[in-house]
């Protein structure tokens, strides 16, 4: 499997993510929305956006590993954040940076979207992350 990530000239530079990913492979891996929950469903990092981002990314990493993949294979990440406002970018990125080395998440991130939503499936869930990867 090969994933090449880059930001072409003329696109916004110095973003916390690359704008383009080109993947070559035959097996696609889709990790469903991961949230800050322990395996038994216990909420993790209640009320803490940075903590929930870190836990959700750990969950995505577990899903990728279960399929024999890693963040090196990820083509795209999608984040859903409740009640999004631009001033939340600091805590959001703090959660990303807290866990990046631990889970092998490249910085800048793979192509990513951050989508603000009114709420997720339970009121204490502040963030959800989905990952798409490709393998040979």
FENJO-V608819 format. One record per residue. RES is the residue in one small letter. OMEGA is omega as a letter, one per 30 degrees, with the letter a starting at -180 (none if undefined). NEAR is the number of other C-alpha atoms within 12 Angstrom. Layout:
res=[RES;RES]
omega=[OMEGA;OMEGA]
near=[NEAR;NEAR]
This chain:
res=[x;x;x;x;x;x;x;x;x;x;x;x;x;x;x;x;x;x;x;x;x;x;x;x;x;x;x;x;x;x;x;x;x;x;x;x;x;x;x;x;x;x;x;x;x;x;x;x;x;x;x;x;x;x;x;x;x;x;x;x;x;x;x;x;x;x;x;x;x;x;x;x;x;x;x;x;x;x;x;x;x;x;x;x;x;x;x;x;x;x;x;x;x;x;x;x;x;x;x;x;x;x;x;x;x;x;x;x;x;x;x;x;x;x;x;x;x;x;x;x;x;x;x;x;x;x;x;x;x;x;x;x;x;x;x;x]
omega=[l;l;l;a;a;l;a;l;l;l;a;l;l;l;l;l;l;a;a;l;l;a;l;a;a;a;l;l;l;l;a;a;l;a;a;l;l;a;l;l;l;l;l;l;l;l;a;a;a;l;l;l;a;a;l;l;l;l;l;l;l;l;l;l;l;l;a;a;l;l;l;a;a;l;a;l;l;l;l;a;a;l;a;l;a;a;l;a;l;l;l;a;l;l;l;a;l;a;a;a;a;a;l;l;a;l;g;a;l;l;a;l;l;a;l;a;l;l;l;a;l;a;a;a;a;a;l;l;l;l;l;a;l;l;l;none]
near=[21;21;27;22;27;25;22;13;11;8;13;14;14;16;18;25;29;30;27;25;27;22;27;19;18;12;19;23;31;29;34;24;30;37;39;36;29;17;15;8;12;13;22;27;23;21;18;22;35;29;30;39;46;38;39;44;45;39;32;42;40;25;28;32;24;14;23;21;31;33;41;31;39;45;40;37;39;31;36;33;37;28;21;22;16;14;11;22;20;18;25;35;29;20;29;35;27;25;27;26;17;19;27;27;30;27;25;25;36;34;33;28;24;29;23;21;19;17;18;23;17;17;16;24;35;41;48;40;39;35;42;35;39;31;26;17]
